[in-house]
Amino acid sequence: MEIVYALAIGVLGGSGVWLLLRPRTFQVLLGLSMLSYATNLFIFAMGRLALYKPPIINAEGATDPTLYADPLPQALVLTAIVIAFATTALFLVVLLALRGLTGTDHVDGREPEA
C-alpha cells in the first residue's frame, strides 16, 4: 500500500510541477491544486498509514504509541484543504476578471502559436 501511496504522491507532484510551467493561467491553477493535493497526501501519510486504529490515547489503556494514529496530520490536512479551496476560488475569480479585461488567459496577453 505504501508503494501505491508514494506513486500517487509522485504523480500528483510531477504533474503539478509540469502544469505550473505551462503558459496558460488555468493550467497554472490546476498545477497549484495538484501540488496542494500531493502535499496534503504526504502530510497525511506522516500520521501513519494504519487501518482501524483510534486517534486518541485512552488514560486507562495502554500507552504504546504504535497502537494509535497521530491526529495532528489529520487536523493539518483538514485545515489545508479549506485554505486551498478558498485560495483556488479567489484565484479563479481573478482569472475570470483577467480574461474579461484582456480577452485571453495567456500569461503575456498573446495567443500562443499553433
C-alpha positions in Angstrom: 0.0 0.0 0.0 2.9 2.4 0.7 4.2 2.0 -2.8 0.9 2.9 -4.3 0.6 5.9 -2.0 4.1 7.1 -2.8 3.5 6.7 -6.5 0.2 8.7 -6.2 2.1 11.5 -4.4 4.9 11.4 -7.1 2.5 11.5 -10.0 0.4 14.3 -8.5 3.6 16.3 -7.6 5.2 15.8 -11.0 2.0 16.6 -12.9 1.6 19.7 -10.8 5.1 21.0 -11.5 4.6 20.3 -15.2 1.3 22.2 -15.3 2.9 25.1 -13.3 5.4 25.5 -16.1 2.7 25.9 -18.8 1.9 29.3 -20.3 -1.8 29.4 -19.6 -3.1 30.6 -16.2 -5.8 27.9 -16.0 -3.1 25.2 -16.3 -1.1 27.0 -13.6 -4.2 26.9 -11.4 -4.6 23.2 -11.9 -0.9 22.7 -11.2 -1.1 24.5 -7.9 -4.2 22.4 -7.0 -2.3 19.2 -7.8 0.7 20.2 -5.8 -1.6 21.0 -2.9 -3.2 17.6 -3.1 0.2 15.9 -3.2 1.4 17.9 -0.2 -1.8 17.0 1.7 -1.4 13.3 0.9 2.3 13.5 2.1 1.4 15.2 5.3 -1.5 12.7 5.9 0.9 9.8 5.4 3.2 11.2 8.2 0.5 10.3 10.7 1.0 6.6 9.8 -1.0 4.6 7.3 -2.9 2.3 9.6 -6.4 0.9 9.5 -8.8 0.6 12.4 -6.6 2.3 14.9 -8.0 5.0 17.2 -6.5 8.6 17.0 -6.9 9.3 20.7 -4.9 7.7 23.6 -7.1 6.5 26.5 -5.9 7.2 30.0 -6.9 3.8 31.2 -5.5 1.9 28.2 -2.0 1.0 27.0 0.3 3.9 26.2 2.2 2.2 23.4 2.2 4.8 20.6 2.3 2.2 17.8 -1.3 1.3 18.8 -2.6 4.8 17.8 -2.8 7.1 14.8 -1.4 10.6 15.1 -4.3 13.1 14.9 -2.1 16.2 14.2 -1.5 15.5 10.5 -5.2 14.8 10.0 -6.0 18.2 11.5 -3.4 20.0 9.4 -4.6 18.4 6.2 -8.2 19.3 7.0 -7.1 23.0 7.6 -5.0 22.9 4.4 -8.0 21.6 2.3 -10.2 24.5 3.5 -7.4 27.1 2.8 -6.6 25.6 -0.6 -10.3 25.7 -1.6 -10.6 29.4 -0.6 -7.4 30.4 -2.4 -8.4 28.4 -5.5 -11.7 30.1 -5.6 -10.1 33.5 -5.2 -7.5 32.7 -8.0 -10.4 31.6 -10.3 -12.2 34.9 -9.8 -9.1 36.8 -10.5 -8.5 34.6 -13.6 -12.0 35.3 -14.9 -11.6 39.0 -14.3 -8.3 39.0 -16.2 -9.9 37.1 -19.1 -12.7 39.7 -19.2 -10.2 42.6 -19.3 -7.7 41.1 -21.8 -9.8 38.6 -23.7 -7.2 35.8 -23.2 -5.9 33.8 -20.3 -2.4 33.6 -21.7 0.4 34.8 -19.4 1.8 37.5 -21.7 -1.5 38.5 -23.2 -0.9 37.0 -26.6 -2.4 33.8 -28.0 0.2 31.1 -28.5 1.2 30.0 -31.9 -0.1 26.6 -33.1 
